[in-house]
Amino acid sequence: TQKYKSWGQKPILMYGTIDRAVGVVLTEDIISAICVSRVPNIVAIPMLGTSCSRELERHLVKLDIFTYVWLDGDVKKKSIALKNRLKSLGLLTKSILTNKDPKAYTKEQIEEIL
């Protein structure tokens, strides 16, 4: 089932302070992004689904920052495919594979996972 429906371009939402960030985490949803952004020096961007728009890809390349892909546990293949796509664009990237959504973890657990 489809969790998000959007028409036209998806907005790029960013949680955290980019000028102090050492990494950016891509998540599926806003609540997960908010939870991840509580970790110091991390910025989180919800993709509002499991795909990364070309506009977001261009934005990430401009940021030139380590990028984590942390999607829900039920879409691990998509997470790995997105990681590989971002690596092909020259980004240092890691796919985080967990059984639960990022929003299911505490701040301390997220810090350990990252």
JOUR-V998198 format. One record per helix or strand of 3 or more residues. SS is the DSSP state (H for helix, E for strand). FROM is the first residue (numbers start at 1). LEN is the number of residues. Records with the same first field share a line. If there is no record, write none. Layout:
BEGIN
SS=FROM-LEN + FROM-LEN
END
This chain:
BEGIN
H=18-3 + 30-8 + 54-10 + 73-16 + 102-3 + 107-7
E=23-5 + 42-5 + 67-3 + 93-3
END
